[in-house]
Amino acid sequence: MPLGPELFFGDFLGKPAWAWMLFISIVGALLAFDLGVLHRRPREIPAGESFLLSAGYILIALIFGAWVWSAMGETAGVAYLTGFFLEKTLALDNVFVISLIFATLAIPRHLQHRVLFYGILGVIVLRAIMIGFGAAIVSQFAWVLLIFGVFLIATGVKMLVVADNPSAWVDNRVMRYMHNRMRVTKELHGHAFFARLPNGADGKLQLYATPLFVALVLIEFADIIFAVDSVPAIFAITTDPYIVYTSNIFAILGLRALYFALAASIHRFRYLKYALSAVLIFIGLKIFWNQIFGKVDPLISLGVTMTFLAGGIFYSMWKTRQEEQSADWSHDAPRSTLLGPLFEEKPPEPSTATDASPRQ
């Protein structure tokens, strides 16, 4: 095995080994700083701190993207940014599902960060495996990209016309299988994923999984399902394994901070799925356009993707705010405020014995 300069400057999946080492070092340092310094003890993370952490992760990802642009060229830089923003937006669906899992299993907020941290470690490994297989398949069979294109178009159309069923994530076969095949406690045991408890029959200590471990498995399983959409989408943008993996992982790294920042207000992004569906359809169609007419300018792809995603976010926030204000207005405001001076209320008549109900 070569040592010395060859180890750092040798080629690995189309990029110098030192580029992969740089990325792995950054990710490792971020994870160590997050768990070892900021969240060494289980605690509830305030929304303000979560927003700052999420902004910090995004800033580091953008700085890395600027380095990719400078060191590897405009095409690689644009592909990285397009993939990063797409994956970051798709992560909002993960946030909603994670919040449902935690709520169903009654995981308190001060223990949620521990589950998410180990969940992210699992995601890093799982995405590496899926992206590795995807890169190998695409490099050997280029026509697989056309299948990805059809899949992305179908997924985008489905997001437009089929209603989501988020509750299925917390009442699925995986959860039932774990409860049927494993010993699972009903109560938490601190921050432990497993606990040794006496068996009811003979009193011997046996290993039990806690709801914390069930939540971890469900989150990992949910990410596998989401990756079925996101991995083909990023391969439709670029087939460079380095760009695909780094943009994916940097988008996922800030998922914990994003969750704590947005879990209480994720409903404000209710209409974002329509923008995501448009992006997936656009990326799927772009594959066929590239095959027939030639490659689309990467800057155009980035501009279209950013326009759809930003538009979906702002429209969702504006629309849900209007709906909330309308609901408050119709339920809380007096009739004269709602219908104007032509329909002002008359003074209340004295109550009688036959009409003693409180006035709404």
C-alpha positions as CSV (number, residue, x, y, z in Angstrom):
1,M,0.0,0.0,0.0
2,P,1.6,3.3,-1.0
3,L,2.5,5.8,1.7
4,G,3.6,9.4,1.6
5,P,2.5,11.8,-1.1
6,E,0.7,9.1,-3.1
7,L,-1.7,8.5,-0.2
8,F,-2.9,12.2,-0.3
9,F,-2.6,12.9,-4.0
10,G,-3.8,9.6,-5.4
11,D,-7.2,9.4,-7.1
12,F,-10.3,8.2,-5.2
13,L,-13.7,8.2,-7.0
14,G,-12.5,10.8,-9.4
15,K,-11.1,13.3,-6.9
16,P,-7.7,13.5,-5.0
17,A,-7.7,11.6,-1.8
18,W,-6.8,14.8,0.1
19,A,-10.1,16.4,-1.0
20,W,-12.0,13.5,0.6
21,M,-9.9,13.7,3.8
22,L,-10.6,17.5,4.0
23,F,-14.3,16.9,3.8
24,I,-14.2,14.0,6.4
25,S,-12.1,16.1,8.7
26,I,-14.6,19.0,8.6
27,V,-17.6,16.7,9.2
28,G,-15.7,14.9,12.1
29,A,-14.8,18.3,13.7
30,L,-18.4,19.6,13.5
31,L,-19.8,16.4,15.0
32,A,-17.2,16.4,17.8
33,F,-17.8,20.1,18.6
34,D,-21.6,19.6,18.5
35,L,-21.8,16.6,20.9
36,G,-18.6,17.1,22.9
37,V,-18.8,20.8,23.5
38,L,-22.2,22.3,22.8
39,H,-24.4,19.4,23.9
40,R,-22.3,17.3,26.2
41,R,-25.2,17.0,28.6
42,P,-28.8,16.2,27.6
43,R,-30.8,19.4,27.6
44,E,-33.6,21.1,25.7
45,I,-32.2,23.3,23.0
46,P,-33.9,26.7,22.8
47,A,-35.2,28.0,19.4
48,G,-32.8,30.9,19.3
49,E,-29.8,28.6,19.8
50,S,-31.2,26.3,17.1
51,F,-31.5,29.1,14.6
52,L,-27.9,30.1,15.2
53,L,-26.7,26.6,14.9
54,S,-28.6,26.0,11.7
55,A,-27.3,29.3,10.3
56,G,-23.8,28.2,11.3
57,Y,-24.1,24.9,9.5
58,I,-25.5,26.6,6.4
59,L,-22.6,29.1,6.4
60,I,-20.0,26.4,6.7
61,A,-21.7,24.5,3.8
62,L,-21.7,27.6,1.6
63,I,-18.0,28.3,2.4
64,F,-17.2,24.7,1.4
65,G,-19.2,25.3,-1.8
66,A,-17.2,28.4,-2.5
67,W,-14.0,26.3,-2.1
68,V,-15.4,23.7,-4.5
69,W,-16.2,26.4,-7.0
70,S,-12.7,27.9,-6.7
71,A,-10.8,24.6,-6.7
72,M,-12.9,22.4,-9.0
73,G,-14.5,24.9,-11.4
74,E,-17.8,26.6,-12.0
75,T,-19.6,23.4,-13.1
76,A,-18.8,21.6,-9.9
77,G,-19.5,24.7,-7.7
78,V,-23.0,25.2,-9.3
79,A,-23.8,21.5,-9.1
80,Y,-22.8,21.5,-5.4
81,L,-25.0,24.5,-4.6
82,T,-28.0,23.2,-6.5
83,G,-27.7,19.8,-4.8
84,F,-27.2,21.4,-1.4
85,F,-30.3,23.7,-1.6
86,L,-32.4,20.9,-3.0
87,E,-31.4,18.5,-0.3
88,K,-31.8,21.2,2.4
89,T,-35.4,21.8,1.3
90,L,-36.2,18.1,1.1
91,A,-35.0,17.9,4.7
92,L,-38.0,19.9,5.8
93,D,-40.1,16.7,5.2
94,N,-37.7,14.9,7.5
95,V,-38.3,17.5,10.2
96,F,-42.1,16.9,10.0
97,V,-41.8,13.1,10.2
98,I,-39.2,13.3,13.0
99,S,-41.6,15.5,15.0
100,L,-44.4,13.0,14.6
101,I,-42.1,10.1,15.7
102,F,-41.0,12.0,18.8
103,A,-44.6,13.0,19.7
104,T,-45.9,9.5,19.3
105,L,-43.2,7.9,21.4
106,A,-43.3,10.7,24.0
107,I,-39.6,11.5,23.7
108,P,-38.9,14.7,25.8
109,R,-37.1,17.5,24.1
110,H,-34.0,17.2,26.3
111,L,-33.4,13.7,25.0
112,Q,-34.2,14.3,21.3
113,H,-30.8,15.7,20.5
114,R,-29.1,12.5,21.4
115,V,-31.4,10.5,19.1
116,L,-30.8,12.9,16.3
117,F,-27.1,12.9,16.7
118,Y,-26.8,9.1,16.4
119,G,-29.4,9.3,13.7
120,I,-27.2,11.6,11.7
121,L,-24.2,9.2,12.1
122,G,-26.3,6.4,10.7
123,V,-27.5,8.7,7.8
124,I,-23.9,9.5,6.9
125,V,-23.1,5.8,6.5
126,L,-26.4,4.9,4.8
127,R,-26.0,7.7,2.3
128,A,-22.4,6.7,1.6
129,I,-23.6,3.2,0.7
130,M,-26.5,4.4,-1.5
131,I,-24.5,7.0,-3.3
132,G,-21.6,4.5,-3.8
133,F,-24.0,2.0,-5.4
134,G,-25.6,4.8,-7.4
135,A,-22.3,6.1,-8.7
136,A,-21.2,2.6,-9.7
137,I,-24.4,1.8,-11.5
138,V,-24.5,5.2,-13.4
139,S,-20.9,4.9,-14.4
140,Q,-21.5,1.4,-15.9
141,F,-25.0,2.0,-17.3
142,A,-25.6,5.6,-18.3
143,W,-29.2,4.8,-19.4
144,V,-30.1,4.4,-15.7
145,L,-30.2,8.2,-15.6
146,L,-33.3,8.0,-17.9
147,I,-35.0,5.8,-15.3
148,F,-34.1,8.3,-12.7
149,G,-35.7,11.0,-14.8
150,V,-38.9,9.0,-15.2
151,F,-38.9,8.3,-11.4
152,L,-38.4,12.0,-10.6
153,I,-41.2,13.1,-12.9
154,A,-43.6,10.5,-11.4
155,T,-42.6,11.5,-7.9
156,G,-43.2,15.2,-8.6
157,V,-46.6,14.5,-10.2
158,K,-47.5,12.3,-7.2
159,M,-46.6,15.1,-4.8
160,L,-49.1,17.3,-6.6
161,V,-52.1,15.0,-6.8
162,V,-51.7,12.5,-3.9
163,A,-52.4,13.6,-0.3
164,D,-49.7,12.8,2.2
165,N,-50.3,10.5,5.2
166,P,-47.6,11.4,7.8
167,S,-49.2,9.3,10.5
168,A,-48.1,6.2,8.5
169,W,-44.5,6.8,9.6
170,V,-45.4,6.2,13.3
171,D,-47.8,3.3,12.7
172,N,-45.9,1.1,10.3
173,R,-44.6,-2.4,10.0
174,V,-41.1,-1.5,11.3
175,M,-42.6,-0.3,14.6
176,R,-44.9,-3.3,14.9
177,Y,-42.1,-5.7,14.0
178,M,-39.8,-4.2,16.8
179,H,-42.5,-4.5,19.4
180,N,-43.3,-8.1,18.3
181,R,-39.8,-9.4,18.0
182,M,-37.9,-7.4,20.6
183,R,-38.4,-6.6,24.3
184,V,-39.2,-3.0,24.4
185,T,-40.0,-1.0,27.6
186,K,-42.9,1.4,27.7
187,E,-41.0,3.9,29.8
188,L,-37.8,5.8,29.2
189,H,-34.6,5.0,31.1
190,G,-32.7,8.3,31.0
191,H,-30.7,8.8,27.8
192,A,-30.1,5.0,27.4
193,F,-31.1,3.2,24.2
194,F,-31.0,-0.2,26.1
195,A,-31.6,-1.1,29.7
196,R,-31.2,-4.3,31.7
197,L,-34.3,-5.1,33.6
198,P,-35.5,-8.1,35.6
199,N,-37.7,-10.6,33.8
200,G,-41.2,-10.9,35.3
201,A,-41.0,-14.7,35.4
202,D,-37.7,-15.6,37.1
203,G,-36.3,-12.1,37.9
204,K,-33.2,-12.5,35.7
205,L,-31.8,-9.4,34.1
206,Q,-32.6,-9.2,30.4
207,L,-31.8,-6.6,27.8
208,Y,-34.7,-4.3,26.8
209,A,-34.8,-1.7,24.1
210,T,-36.2,1.7,25.2
211,P,-38.5,4.0,23.2
212,L,-35.3,6.1,22.5
213,F,-34.0,3.2,20.4
214,V,-37.3,2.7,18.7
215,A,-37.3,6.4,17.7
216,L,-33.7,6.1,16.4
217,V,-34.6,3.1,14.2
218,L,-37.7,4.8,12.8
219,I,-35.7,7.9,12.0
220,E,-33.1,5.9,10.1
221,F,-35.8,4.0,8.2
222,A,-37.5,7.3,7.3
223,D,-34.3,8.6,5.9
224,I,-33.9,5.5,3.7
225,I,-37.3,6.2,2.3
226,F,-36.5,9.9,1.7
227,A,-33.2,9.0,0.1
228,V,-35.0,7.1,-2.6
229,D,-36.2,10.5,-3.8
230,S,-33.2,12.7,-3.0
231,V,-30.4,10.4,-4.3
232,P,-31.8,10.2,-7.8
233,A,-32.5,13.9,-7.7
234,I,-28.9,14.8,-7.0
235,F,-27.6,12.2,-9.5
236,A,-29.8,14.0,-12.1
237,I,-27.9,17.2,-11.3
238,T,-24.4,15.7,-11.3
239,T,-22.8,12.2,-11.4
240,D,-19.7,13.3,-9.6
241,P,-19.6,11.2,-6.4
242,Y,-17.7,13.9,-4.5
243,I,-20.3,16.6,-5.3
244,V,-23.2,14.2,-4.7
245,Y,-22.0,13.1,-1.3
246,T,-20.7,16.4,0.1
247,S,-23.8,18.3,-0.8
248,N,-26.0,15.5,0.7
249,I,-24.1,15.3,4.0
250,F,-23.7,19.1,4.5
251,A,-27.5,19.4,4.0
252,I,-28.1,16.7,6.5
253,L,-25.6,17.8,9.1
254,G,-27.7,20.8,10.1
255,L,-30.9,18.7,10.3
256,R,-30.8,18.5,14.1
257,A,-30.5,22.3,14.5
258,L,-33.1,22.7,11.8
259,Y,-35.5,20.4,13.6
260,F,-35.3,22.2,16.9
261,A,-35.7,25.6,15.1
262,L,-38.7,24.6,13.0
263,A,-40.5,21.7,14.7
264,A,-43.0,23.9,16.3
265,S,-43.7,25.9,13.1
266,I,-43.2,23.2,10.4
267,H,-46.9,23.6,9.5
268,R,-45.9,27.0,8.0
269,F,-44.3,25.2,5.1
270,R,-47.5,23.4,4.1
271,Y,-47.4,24.5,0.5
272,L,-43.7,23.9,-0.1
273,K,-44.4,20.4,-1.5
274,Y,-45.8,22.0,-4.6
275,A,-42.6,23.9,-5.2
276,L,-40.6,20.6,-4.5
277,S,-42.8,18.7,-7.0
278,A,-42.1,21.4,-9.6
279,V,-38.3,21.1,-9.0
280,L,-38.4,17.3,-9.2
281,I,-40.4,17.4,-12.5
282,F,-37.9,20.1,-13.8
283,I,-34.9,18.0,-12.9
284,G,-36.5,14.8,-14.4
285,L,-37.3,16.7,-17.7
286,K,-33.8,18.1,-17.8
287,I,-32.3,14.6,-18.0
288,F,-34.2,14.0,-21.2
289,W,-33.4,17.5,-22.5
290,N,-29.7,16.8,-22.0
291,Q,-30.0,13.6,-23.9
292,I,-31.8,15.1,-26.9
293,F,-30.7,18.7,-27.2
294,G,-27.5,18.9,-25.1
295,K,-26.7,19.9,-21.5
296,V,-28.6,22.7,-19.9
297,D,-26.4,25.5,-18.5
298,P,-25.8,24.6,-14.8
299,L,-26.5,28.3,-13.8
300,I,-29.9,28.0,-15.4
301,S,-30.6,24.9,-13.4
302,L,-29.5,26.6,-10.2
303,G,-31.6,29.6,-10.9
304,V,-34.7,27.7,-11.7
305,T,-34.3,25.4,-8.6
306,M,-33.7,28.4,-6.3
307,T,-36.6,30.3,-7.8
308,F,-39.1,27.4,-7.2
309,L,-37.8,26.7,-3.7
310,A,-37.6,30.3,-2.5
311,G,-41.0,30.9,-4.0
312,G,-42.5,27.9,-2.3
313,I,-41.1,28.9,1.1
314,F,-42.3,32.5,0.9
315,Y,-45.7,31.6,-0.4
316,S,-46.2,29.0,2.3
317,M,-45.3,31.4,5.0
318,W,-47.5,34.1,3.5
319,K,-50.4,31.8,2.9
320,T,-50.4,30.1,6.3
321,R,-50.1,33.5,8.0
322,Q,-53.2,34.7,6.1
323,E,-55.1,31.5,7.0
324,E,-54.2,31.9,10.7
325,Q,-55.2,35.6,10.7
326,S,-58.5,34.7,9.0
327,A,-59.2,32.0,11.5
328,D,-58.5,34.3,14.4
329,W,-60.6,37.0,12.9
330,S,-63.6,34.8,12.3
331,H,-63.5,33.2,15.8
332,D,-62.5,36.0,18.0
333,A,-63.7,39.3,16.5
334,P,-67.2,40.6,17.3
335,R,-69.9,40.5,14.6
336,S,-69.8,44.3,14.0
337,T,-66.1,44.0,13.2
338,L,-66.6,41.2,10.8
339,L,-69.5,42.5,8.8
340,G,-69.1,46.2,9.1
341,P,-71.3,49.0,10.4
342,L,-74.4,47.8,8.4
343,F,-74.6,44.8,10.7
344,E,-73.8,46.2,14.0
345,E,-75.0,44.2,16.9
346,K,-77.9,45.3,19.0
347,P,-77.5,45.7,22.7
348,P,-78.0,42.3,24.4
349,E,-81.5,41.8,25.7
350,P,-82.1,40.8,29.3
351,S,-81.8,37.1,29.8
352,T,-84.8,35.1,30.6
353,A,-85.4,31.8,32.3
354,T,-85.8,30.0,29.0
355,D,-82.6,31.5,27.5
356,A,-79.9,31.2,30.1
357,S,-77.1,30.0,27.9
358,P,-74.0,32.2,27.8
359,R,-73.7,34.5,24.8
360,Q,-71.0,33.3,22.3
